[in-house]
Amino acid sequence: MKLKIKYEDFVKAYPKKYRSAIFYPSFLKLKNKGLNLRKIKEKLGTKIPKSTIYSWFNGIIPFPFKEFSRIKKEFDRDDLKKLAIIVGHILGDGGISKKKFLHYCNTEEFLINEFQNTMNVVFNFDPLYKHKETTGIIRLRYPRLASRIFLSLFGEFSLGRENKRILPKLRKCQCGGKG
């Protein structure tokens, strides 16, 4: 089984002000066909503001599209096993904040290392922040891009303090099972 991130799902993990980026691939196809600004606007209709199309036409690339081009989009069976480790850690001792930062904390150094190493192997992400408190709790925080990847893959399985659940999208990704 392979798991893929769809561009549309990825864009939905951004704030609403970025949602017009969902039409950027359609815009690119039209521009690559040689259509001028007016024709592109006609083809895309009223879905996006003219000013947005104008900025795209003049070379401004939407932020979600830039980030999507940088991330890993396909996950094979081995990746799914590693994703299961990460998701388990997130559901147990982490989460995605309302501001869309991925965080994980624990007192056990080996669990922190497992989480950190797995994130690095699968996504090449290191934490933005690592702090050991006097209580022994070690806190990691990852960039919003990491949380957007998980939200686009699995939905809002761990968004906010009280919202941790195993969604059907997560159940389908069980390694070795049929979902």
MDTraj code that builds the backbone (N, CA, C; nanometers):
import mdtraj as md
import numpy as np

residues = "MET LYS LEU LYS ILE LYS TYR GLU ASP PHE VAL LYS ALA TYR PRO LYS LYS TYR ARG SER ALA ILE PHE TYR PRO SER PHE LEU LYS LEU LYS ASN LYS GLY LEU ASN LEU ARG LYS ILE LYS GLU LYS LEU GLY THR LYS ILE PRO LYS SER THR ILE TYR SER TRP PHE ASN GLY ILE ILE PRO PHE PRO PHE LYS GLU PHE SER ARG ILE LYS LYS GLU PHE ASP ARG ASP ASP LEU LYS LYS LEU ALA ILE ILE VAL GLY HIS ILE LEU GLY ASP GLY GLY ILE SER LYS LYS LYS PHE LEU HIS TYR CYS ASN THR GLU GLU PHE LEU ILE ASN GLU PHE GLN ASN THR MET ASN VAL VAL PHE ASN PHE ASP PRO LEU TYR LYS HIS LYS GLU THR THR GLY ILE ILE ARG LEU ARG TYR PRO ARG LEU ALA SER ARG ILE PHE LEU SER LEU PHE GLY GLU PHE SER LEU GLY ARG GLU ASN LYS ARG ILE LEU PRO LYS LEU ARG LYS CYS GLN CYS GLY GLY LYS GLY".split()
xyz = np.array([
    [0.0847, -0.1191, 0.0000],
    [0.0000, 0.0000, 0.0000],
    [0.0883, 0.1243, 0.0000],
    [0.0503, 0.2199, -0.0797],
    [0.1184, 0.3494, -0.0819],
    [0.0210, 0.4561, -0.0360],
    [0.0766, 0.5572, 0.0223],
    [-0.0016, 0.6705, 0.0685],
    [0.0538, 0.7944, -0.0007],
    [-0.0357, 0.8792, -0.0519],
    [0.0058, 0.9993, -0.1235],
    [-0.0610, 1.1219, -0.0624],
    [0.0100, 1.2323, -0.0677],
    [-0.0476, 1.3601, -0.0280],
    [-0.1026, 1.4256, -0.1534],
    [-0.2289, 1.4622, -0.1487],
    [-0.2908, 1.5339, -0.2599],
    [-0.2712, 1.6839, -0.2365],
    [-0.2432, 1.7541, -0.3439],
    [-0.2219, 1.8986, -0.3344],
    [-0.3418, 1.9686, -0.2708],
    [-0.4617, 1.9292, -0.3094],
    [-0.5832, 1.9925, -0.2561],
    [-0.5922, 1.9756, -0.1047],
    [-0.5610, 1.8560, -0.0544],
    [-0.5637, 1.8321, 0.0903],
    [-0.4573, 1.9144, 0.1611],
    [-0.3422, 1.9273, 0.0969],
    [-0.2330, 2.0050, 0.1551],
    [-0.2729, 2.1520, 0.1691],
    [-0.3335, 2.2074, 0.0654],
    [-0.3741, 2.3485, 0.0689],
    [-0.4800, 2.3709, 0.1770],
    [-0.5672, 2.2737, 0.1992],
    [-0.6723, 2.2877, 0.3015],
    [-0.6158, 2.2946, 0.4424],
    [-0.4912, 2.2548, 0.4619],
    [-0.4279, 2.2618, 0.5932],
    [-0.3761, 2.4028, 0.6240],
    [-0.3902, 2.4947, 0.5296],
    [-0.3470, 2.6340, 0.5469],
    [-0.4653, 2.7202, 0.5888],
    [-0.4363, 2.8396, 0.6433],
    [-0.5458, 2.9333, 0.6727],
    [-0.6219, 2.9704, 0.5448],
    [-0.7441, 3.0166, 0.5611],
    [-0.8323, 3.0469, 0.4473],
    [-0.7725, 3.1458, 0.3480],
    [-0.6894, 3.2370, 0.3939],
    [-0.6331, 3.3368, 0.3018],
    [-0.5438, 3.2735, 0.1948],
    [-0.5016, 3.1497, 0.2157],
    [-0.4174, 3.0796, 0.1183],
    [-0.4962, 2.9838, 0.0291],
    [-0.6233, 2.9713, 0.0515],
    [-0.7028, 2.8695, -0.0187],
    [-0.7098, 2.8882, -0.1699],
    [-0.6931, 3.0105, -0.2191],
    [-0.6972, 3.0306, -0.3645],
    [-0.5814, 2.9573, -0.4330],
    [-0.4793, 2.9211, -0.3564],
    [-0.3649, 2.8487, -0.4131],
    [-0.4054, 2.7136, -0.4710],
    [-0.5222, 2.6662, -0.4344],
    [-0.5724, 2.5394, -0.4878],
    [-0.5877, 2.5461, -0.6402],
    [-0.6072, 2.6671, -0.6928],
    [-0.6253, 2.6862, -0.8372],
    [-0.4944, 2.7128, -0.9115],
    [-0.3836, 2.7203, -0.8381],
    [-0.2561, 2.7531, -0.9027],
    [-0.2144, 2.6506, -1.0096],
    [-0.2289, 2.5199, -0.9872],
    [-0.1933, 2.4259, -1.0945],
    [-0.2753, 2.4479, -1.2222],
    [-0.4039, 2.4811, -1.2072],
    [-0.4877, 2.5113, -1.3249],
    [-0.4372, 2.6368, -1.3945],
    [-0.4004, 2.7366, -1.3159],
    [-0.3439, 2.8596, -1.3698],
    [-0.2179, 2.8291, -1.4512],
    [-0.1287, 2.7470, -1.3933],
    [-0.0032, 2.7142, -1.4619],
    [-0.0275, 2.6457, -1.5961],
    [-0.1237, 2.5551, -1.5990],
    [-0.1556, 2.4864, -1.7255],
    [-0.1999, 2.5864, -1.8313],
    [-0.2844, 2.6808, -1.7907],
    [-0.3333, 2.7813, -1.8849],
    [-0.2207, 2.8737, -1.9309],
    [-0.1360, 2.9135, -1.8374],
    [-0.0250, 3.0021, -1.8729],
    [0.0741, 2.9306, -1.9643],
    [0.0992, 2.8032, -1.9358],
    [0.1918, 2.7259, -2.0200],
    [0.1379, 2.7036, -2.1605],
    [0.0062, 2.7125, -2.1766],
    [-0.0537, 2.7028, -2.3101],
    [-0.0375, 2.8339, -2.3879],
    [0.0132, 2.9377, -2.3203],
    [0.0373, 3.0651, -2.3856],
    [-0.0776, 3.1641, -2.3743],
    [-0.1769, 3.1354, -2.2899],
    [-0.2901, 3.2278, -2.2748],
    [-0.2456, 3.3551, -2.2032],
    [-0.3073, 3.4670, -2.2424],
    [-0.2755, 3.5925, -2.1759],
    [-0.3571, 3.6054, -2.0465],
    [-0.3308, 3.7117, -1.9724],
    [-0.3933, 3.7336, -1.8421],
    [-0.5463, 3.7357, -1.8516],
    [-0.5991, 3.8059, -1.9502],
    [-0.7446, 3.8178, -1.9653],
    [-0.8091, 3.6810, -1.9915],
    [-0.7480, 3.6016, -2.0790],
    [-0.8018, 3.4693, -2.1127],
    [-0.7954, 3.3744, -1.9920],
    [-0.6873, 3.3844, -1.9190],
    [-0.6750, 3.2996, -1.7999],
    [-0.7838, 3.3343, -1.6993],
    [-0.8060, 3.4636, -1.6799],
    [-0.9111, 3.5078, -1.5869],
    [-1.0474, 3.4555, -1.6320],
    [-1.0744, 3.4614, -1.7608],
    [-1.2013, 3.4097, -1.8148],
    [-1.2164, 3.2602, -1.7877],
    [-1.1097, 3.1861, -1.8104],
    [-1.1144, 3.0403, -1.7920],
    [-1.1329, 3.0018, -1.6451],
    [-1.0658, 3.0745, -1.5567],
    [-1.0767, 3.0421, -1.4140],
    [-1.2044, 3.0996, -1.3529],
    [-1.2664, 3.1922, -1.4215],
    [-1.3919, 3.2498, -1.3732],
    [-1.3727, 3.3351, -1.2503],
    [-1.4738, 3.3360, -1.1655],
    [-1.4710, 3.4217, -1.0462],
    [-1.4182, 3.3468, -0.9239],
    [-1.3525, 3.2333, -0.9474],
    [-1.3028, 3.1518, -0.8374],
    [-1.1950, 3.2239, -0.7558],
    [-1.1176, 3.3069, -0.8236],
    [-1.0101, 3.3789, -0.7553],
    [-1.0060, 3.5240, -0.8002],
    [-0.9617, 3.6121, -0.7099],
    [-0.9570, 3.7543, -0.7447],
    [-0.8592, 3.7822, -0.8593],
    [-0.8922, 3.8825, -0.9366],
    [-0.8075, 3.9220, -1.0502],
    [-0.6673, 3.9601, -1.0022],
    [-0.6595, 4.0241, -0.8863],
    [-0.5287, 4.0655, -0.8337],
    [-0.4401, 3.9436, -0.8048],
    [-0.5011, 3.8341, -0.7609],
    [-0.4251, 3.7120, -0.7339],
    [-0.3722, 3.6534, -0.8645],
    [-0.4579, 3.6471, -0.9646],
    [-0.4161, 3.5959, -1.0947],
    [-0.3065, 3.6847, -1.1529],
    [-0.3222, 3.8157, -1.1372],
    [-0.2223, 3.9101, -1.1862],
    [-0.0866, 3.8844, -1.1201],
    [-0.0856, 3.8637, -0.9876],
    [0.0418, 3.8403, -0.9189],
    [0.1035, 3.7069, -0.9626],
    [0.0214, 3.6042, -0.9815],
    [0.0725, 3.4756, -1.0301],
    [0.1307, 3.4919, -1.1704],
    [0.0599, 3.5674, -1.2536],
    [0.1039, 3.5890, -1.3916],
    [0.2402, 3.6573, -1.3946],
    [0.2647, 3.7405, -1.2949],
    [0.3914, 3.8141, -1.2874],
    [0.4972, 3.7423, -1.2027],
    [0.4770, 3.6142, -1.1790],
    [0.5820, 3.5337, -1.1181],
    [0.5741, 3.5079, -0.9692],
    [0.4719, 3.5574, -0.9024],
    [0.4571, 3.5308, -0.7596],
    [0.3967, 3.3909, -0.7437],
    [0.4681, 3.3032, -0.6758],
    [0.4218, 3.1652, -0.6550],
    [0.3569, 3.1567, -0.5172],
    [0.2358, 3.1020, -0.5086],
    [0.1696, 3.0929, -0.3782],
    [0.2500, 3.0068, -0.2800],
    [0.2512, 3.0491, -0.1562],
    [0.3264, 2.9829, -0.0500],
    [0.2950, 2.8336, -0.0388],
    [0.1672, 2.7913, -0.0368],
    [0.1408, 2.6473, -0.0281],
    [0.2009, 2.5680, -0.1442],
    [0.1998, 2.6249, -0.2646],
    [0.2563, 2.5563, -0.3803],
    [0.4073, 2.5405, -0.3642],
    [0.4739, 2.6449, -0.3153],
    [0.6182, 2.6385, -0.2911],
    [0.6498, 2.5274, -0.1907],
    [0.5739, 2.5262, -0.0809],
    [0.6001, 2.4261, 0.0230],
    [0.5669, 2.2853, -0.0265],
    [0.4606, 2.2715, -0.1031],
    [0.4227, 2.1401, -0.1550],
    [0.5333, 2.0842, -0.2443],
    [0.5995, 2.1711, -0.3185],
    [0.7061, 2.1248, -0.4077],
    [0.8280, 2.0766, -0.3298],
    [0.8403, 2.1146, -0.2018],
    [0.9566, 2.0776, -0.1200],
    [0.9365, 1.9503, -0.0379],
    [0.8132, 1.9038, -0.0235],
    [0.7881, 1.7939, 0.0695],
    [0.7844, 1.6576, 0.0009],
    [0.7982, 1.5560, 0.0821],
    [0.7809, 1.4192, 0.0360],
    [0.6308, 1.3968, 0.0192],
    [0.5914, 1.3421, -0.0958],
    [0.4487, 1.3285, -0.1257],
    [0.3997, 1.1845, -0.1283],
    [0.4910, 1.0895, -0.1455],
    [0.4526, 0.9483, -0.1521],
    [0.5231, 0.8708, -0.0424],
    [0.4480, 0.7816, 0.0196],
    [0.5001, 0.7037, 0.1305],
    [0.4774, 0.5558, 0.1018],
    [0.5866, 0.4787, 0.1030],
    [0.5764, 0.3348, 0.0778],
    [0.5519, 0.2601, 0.2098],
    [0.5524, 0.1294, 0.2029],
    [0.5225, 0.0447, 0.3190],
    [0.6178, 0.0726, 0.4362],
    [0.7452, 0.0881, 0.4062],
    [0.8432, 0.1168, 0.5119],
    [0.8150, 0.2522, 0.5765],
    [0.7812, 0.3512, 0.4932],
    [0.7457, 0.4835, 0.5456],
    [0.6222, 0.4755, 0.6343],
    [0.5250, 0.3922, 0.5946],
    [0.4014, 0.3792, 0.6732],
    [0.4302, 0.3274, 0.8136],
    [0.5256, 0.2375, 0.8252],
    [0.5633, 0.1880, 0.9583],
    [0.6224, 0.3010, 1.0426],
    [0.7036, 0.3817, 0.9802],
    [0.7626, 0.4953, 1.0518],
    [0.6565, 0.6002, 1.0847],
    [0.5639, 0.6240, 0.9912],
    [0.4541, 0.7179, 1.0180],
    [0.3694, 0.6690, 1.1357],
    [0.3511, 0.5364, 1.1463],
    [0.2736, 0.4807, 1.2581],
    [0.3416, 0.5116, 1.3907],
    [0.4748, 0.5037, 1.3935],
    [0.5496, 0.5377, 1.5149],
    [0.5275, 0.6842, 1.5504],
    [0.5392, 0.7712, 1.4503],
    [0.5235, 0.9157, 1.4740],
    [0.3819, 0.9466, 1.5218],
    [0.2815, 0.8927, 1.4528],
    [0.1419, 0.9195, 1.4893],
    [0.1130, 0.8668, 1.6299],
    [0.1666, 0.7503, 1.6633],
    [0.1486, 0.6970, 1.7982],
    [0.2050, 0.7897, 1.9038],
    [0.3227, 0.8425, 1.8779],
    [0.3832, 0.9392, 1.9707],
    [0.2979, 1.0657, 1.9813],
    [0.2516, 1.1135, 1.8670],
    [0.1705, 1.2357, 1.8676],
    [0.0416, 1.2141, 1.9472],
    [-0.0249, 1.1005, 1.9231],
    [-0.1491, 1.0731, 1.9960],
    [-0.1240, 1.0538, 2.1450],
    [-0.0085, 0.9968, 2.1793],
    [0.0209, 0.9704, 2.3192],
    [0.0716, 1.0920, 2.3950],
    [0.1750, 1.1565, 2.3450],
    [0.2416, 1.2632, 2.4205],
    [0.2697, 1.3881, 2.3368],
    [0.1916, 1.4103, 2.2337],
    [0.2158, 1.5262, 2.1499],
    [0.0862, 1.5822, 2.0980],
    [0.0959, 1.6494, 1.9857],
    [-0.0232, 1.7051, 1.9239],
    [0.0121, 1.8118, 1.8237],
    [-0.0923, 1.8665, 1.7658],
    [-0.0794, 1.9783, 1.6738],
    [-0.1577, 2.0929, 1.7359],
    [-0.0879, 2.2016, 1.7625],
    [-0.1527, 2.3152, 1.8281],
    [-0.2495, 2.3845, 1.7326],
    [-0.3351, 2.4671, 1.7874],
    [-0.4291, 2.5417, 1.7027],
    [-0.3563, 2.6337, 1.6056],
    [-0.2333, 2.6726, 1.6404],
    [-0.1523, 2.7543, 1.5497],
    [-0.0726, 2.6669, 1.4531],
    [-0.1022, 2.5365, 1.4544],
    [-0.0486, 2.4380, 1.3598],
    [0.0998, 2.4043, 1.3790],
    [0.1500, 2.4117, 1.5015],
    [0.2839, 2.3620, 1.5298],
    [0.2717, 2.2194, 1.5804],
    [0.3563, 2.1318, 1.5318],
    [0.3621, 1.9948, 1.5789],
    [0.4526, 1.9925, 1.7014],
    [0.4044, 1.9323, 1.8100],
    [0.4863, 1.9270, 1.9305],
    [0.4828, 1.7873, 1.9911],
    [0.5887, 1.7564, 2.0630],
    [0.5995, 1.6285, 2.1316],
    [0.6795, 1.6514, 2.2585],
    [0.6365, 1.5892, 2.3675],
    [0.7123, 1.6008, 2.4920],
    [0.7093, 1.4678, 2.5669],
    [0.8161, 1.4436, 2.6393],
    [0.8275, 1.3218, 2.7181],
    [0.9428, 1.3380, 2.8154],
    [0.9445, 1.2537, 2.9191],
    [1.0566, 1.2542, 3.0132],
    [1.1604, 1.1487, 2.9769],
    [1.1223, 1.0557, 2.8921],
    [1.2119, 0.9467, 2.8531],
    [1.2952, 0.9874, 2.7319],
    [1.4238, 0.9931, 2.7520],
    [1.5165, 1.0341, 2.6458],
    [1.5067, 0.9420, 2.5235],
    [1.4912, 0.8110, 2.5445],
    [1.4867, 0.7185, 2.4313],
    [1.3619, 0.7412, 2.3455],
    [1.2494, 0.7814, 2.4072],
    [1.1289, 0.8116, 2.3293],
    [1.1455, 0.9418, 2.2510],
    [1.2070, 1.0400, 2.3135],
    [1.2368, 1.1660, 2.2443],
    [1.3271, 1.1369, 2.1246],
    [1.4306, 1.0573, 2.1464],
    [1.5235, 1.0240, 2.0377],
    [1.4543, 0.9470, 1.9262],
    [1.3668, 0.8520, 1.9630],
    [1.2948, 0.7755, 1.8614],
    [1.2085, 0.8679, 1.7758],
    [1.1356, 0.9581, 1.8401],
    [1.0499, 1.0514, 1.7675],
    [1.1347, 1.1410, 1.6760],
    [1.2383, 1.1979, 1.7338],
    [1.3238, 1.2904, 1.6596],
    [1.3907, 1.2205, 1.5415],
    [1.4444, 1.1018, 1.5622],
    [1.5115, 1.0282, 1.4544],
    [1.4135, 0.9880, 1.3448],
    [1.2939, 0.9438, 1.3841],
    [1.1960, 0.9013, 1.2841],
    [1.1489, 1.0207, 1.2008],
    [1.1267, 1.1340, 1.2644],
    [1.0894, 1.2554, 1.1901],
    [1.1996, 1.2930, 1.0915],
    [1.3240, 1.2764, 1.1330],
    [1.4354, 1.3117, 1.0466],
    [1.4481, 1.2151, 0.9300],
    [1.4291, 1.0858, 0.9557],
    [1.4409, 0.9858, 0.8494],
    [1.3304, 1.0026, 0.7454],
    [1.2062, 1.0200, 0.7909],
    [1.0934, 1.0266, 0.6979],
    [1.0855, 1.1617, 0.6272],
    [1.1039, 1.2702, 0.7012],
    [1.0793, 1.4036, 0.6450],
    [1.2021, 1.4935, 0.6361],
    [1.3136, 1.4495, 0.6946],
    [1.4322, 1.5332, 0.7028],
    [1.4047, 1.6606, 0.7841],
    [1.3237, 1.6463, 0.8884],
    [1.2902, 1.7576, 0.9778],
    [1.3638, 1.7433, 1.1100],
    [1.4222, 1.8498, 1.1539],
    [1.4737, 1.8600, 1.2892],
    [1.3819, 1.9550, 1.3648],
    [1.3749, 1.9406, 1.4972],
    [1.2860, 2.0311, 1.5707],
    [1.3348, 2.1758, 1.5637],
    [1.2380, 2.2674, 1.5639],
    [1.2705, 2.4096, 1.5719],
    [1.3198, 2.4426, 1.7121],
    [1.2709, 2.3640, 1.8053],
    [1.2872, 2.3958, 1.9457],
    [1.3014, 2.2654, 2.0227],
    [1.4020, 2.2592, 2.1079],
    [1.4176, 2.1449, 2.1978],
    [1.4585, 2.2007, 2.3324],
    [1.3810, 2.1663, 2.4334],
    [1.4058, 2.2238, 2.5653],
    [1.3849, 2.1178, 2.6728],
    [1.4806, 2.1081, 2.7626],
    [1.4657, 2.0176, 2.8763],
    [1.4375, 2.1019, 2.9995],
    [1.3237, 2.0763, 3.0599],
    [1.2833, 2.1515, 3.1786],
    [1.3452, 2.0910, 3.3040],
    [1.3431, 2.1657, 3.4120],
    [1.3980, 2.1152, 3.5383],
    [1.3202, 1.9944, 3.5897],
    [1.1969, 1.9788, 3.5455],
    [1.1153, 1.8640, 3.5853],
    [1.1554, 1.7378, 3.5098],
    [1.2416, 1.7505, 3.4097],
    [1.2845, 1.6363, 3.3308],
    [1.2075, 1.6203, 3.2013],
    [1.1044, 1.7011, 3.1818],
    [1.0270, 1.6946, 3.0571],
    [1.1079, 1.7572, 2.9444],
    [1.1169, 1.6846, 2.8353],
    [1.1843, 1.7356, 2.7162],
    [1.0759, 1.7700, 2.6153],
    [1.0796, 1.8918, 2.5650],
    [0.9777, 1.9403, 2.4707],
    [1.0414, 1.9654, 2.3340],
    [0.9740, 1.9132, 2.2319],
    [1.0148, 1.9366, 2.0931],
    [0.9037, 2.0113, 2.0213],
    [0.9407, 2.1008, 1.9339],
    [0.8414, 2.1679, 1.8494],
    [0.8947, 2.1718, 1.7071],
    [0.8062, 2.1353, 1.6151],
    [0.8416, 2.1279, 1.4733],
    [0.7683, 2.2367, 1.3954],
    [0.8179, 2.2686, 1.2749],
    [0.7554, 2.3749, 1.1962],
    [0.6135, 2.3385, 1.1516],
    [0.5404, 2.4415, 1.1149],
    [0.4022, 2.4225, 1.0681],
    [0.3954, 2.3293, 0.9481],
    [0.4988, 2.3299, 0.8672],
    [0.5002, 2.2426, 0.7504],
    [0.4825, 2.0963, 0.7922],
    [0.5444, 2.0559, 0.9022],
    [0.5306, 1.9182, 0.9507],
    [0.3850, 1.8880, 0.9859],
    [0.3206, 1.9785, 1.0570],
    [0.1804, 1.9533, 1.0949],
    [0.0902, 1.9525, 0.9720],
    [0.1201, 2.0358, 0.8736],
    [0.0375, 2.0385, 0.7517],
    [0.0481, 1.9076, 0.6751],
    [0.1634, 1.8469, 0.6789],
    [0.1790, 1.7162, 0.6148],
    [0.0887, 1.6147, 0.6837],
    [0.0921, 1.6107, 0.8171],
    [0.0098, 1.5148, 0.8904],
    [-0.1390, 1.5433, 0.8762],
    [-0.1772, 1.6695, 0.8764],
    [-0.3183, 1.7048, 0.8596],
    [-0.3675, 1.6672, 0.7206],
    [-0.2827, 1.6850, 0.6186],
    [-0.3263, 1.6498, 0.4834],
    [-0.3281, 1.4982, 0.4626],
    [-0.2447, 1.4260, 0.5338],
    [-0.2456, 1.2794, 0.5238],
    [-0.3598, 1.2159, 0.6028],
    [-0.3809, 1.2624, 0.7255],
    [-0.4687, 1.1911, 0.8191],
    [-0.5872, 1.2715, 0.8705],
    [-0.6013, 1.3959, 0.8294],
    [-0.7101, 1.4780, 0.8812],
    [-0.6749, 1.5327, 1.0193],
    [-0.7729, 1.5860, 1.0865],
    [-0.7502, 1.6500, 1.2162],
    [-0.7531, 1.5478, 1.3297],
    [-0.6593, 1.4539, 1.3252],
    [-0.6537, 1.3473, 1.4248],
    [-0.6015, 1.3958, 1.5592],
    [-0.5316, 1.5073, 1.5608],
    [-0.4734, 1.5564, 1.6852],
    [-0.4574, 1.7076, 1.6810],
    [-0.5656, 1.7764, 1.6532],
    [-0.5599, 1.9218, 1.6420],
    [-0.6196, 1.9828, 1.7672],
    [-0.5362, 2.0467, 1.8469],
    [-0.5822, 2.1047, 1.9726],
    [-0.5689, 2.0045, 2.0861],
    [-0.5757, 2.0537, 2.2069],
    [-0.5511, 1.9731, 2.3264],
    [-0.6509, 1.8594, 2.3457],
    [-0.7763, 1.8837, 2.3201],
    [-0.8813, 1.7853, 2.3495],
    [-0.9265, 1.7046, 2.2277],
    [-0.8602, 1.7180, 2.1158],
    [-0.9086, 1.6579, 1.9914],
    [-0.8128, 1.5501, 1.9419],
    [-0.8037, 1.4395, 2.0149],
    [-0.7194, 1.3286, 1.9709],
    [-0.8087, 1.2102, 1.9438],
    [-0.8041, 1.1635, 1.8179],
    [-0.8892, 1.0503, 1.7819],
    [-0.8320, 0.9784, 1.6612],
    [-0.8674, 0.8537, 1.6498],
    [-0.8233, 0.7738, 1.5370],
    [-0.9324, 0.7802, 1.4312],
    [-0.9082, 0.8604, 1.3306],
    [-1.0036, 0.8810, 1.2225],
    [-0.9976, 0.7647, 1.1240],
    [-1.1044, 0.7449, 1.0452],
    [-1.1035, 0.6379, 0.9438],
    [-0.9829, 0.6453, 0.8500],
    [-0.9375, 0.7665, 0.8208],
    [-0.8217, 0.7848, 0.7335],
    [-0.6970, 0.7204, 0.7944],
    [-0.6859, 0.7256, 0.9282],
    [-0.5743, 0.6621, 0.9971],
    [-0.5884, 0.5104, 0.9966],
    [-0.7088, 0.4617, 1.0168],
    [-0.7324, 0.3169, 1.0203],
    [-0.6945, 0.2501, 0.8888],
    [-0.7164, 0.3190, 0.7760],
    [-0.6850, 0.2633, 0.6444],
    [-0.5360, 0.2422, 0.6248],
    [-0.4542, 0.3104, 0.7030],
    [-0.3093, 0.3061, 0.6838],
    [-0.2411, 0.2031, 0.7721],
    [-0.3168, 0.1165, 0.8358],
    [-0.2560, 0.0157, 0.9219],
    [-0.1652, -0.0733, 0.8396],
    [-0.0450, -0.0915, 0.8867],
    [0.0501, -0.1768, 0.8166],
    [0.0111, -0.3226, 0.8346],
    [0.0042, -0.3932, 0.7252],
    [-0.0259, -0.5349, 0.7307],
    [-0.1740, -0.5659, 0.7364],
    [-0.2583, -0.4686, 0.7647],
    [-0.4023, -0.4922, 0.7735],
    [-0.4740, -0.4395, 0.6514],
    [-0.5994, -0.4708, 0.6436],
    [-0.6790, -0.4222, 0.5300],
    [-0.7571, -0.2982, 0.5647],
    [-0.7414, -0.2482, 0.6862],
    [-0.8082, -0.1246, 0.7252],
    [-0.9287, -0.1532, 0.7956],
])
top = md.Topology()
chain = top.add_chain()
for i, resn in enumerate(residues, 1):
    res = top.add_residue(resn, chain, resSeq=i)
    for name in ("N", "CA", "C"):
        top.add_atom(name, md.element.get_by_symbol(name[0]), res)
traj = md.Trajectory(xyz[None], top)
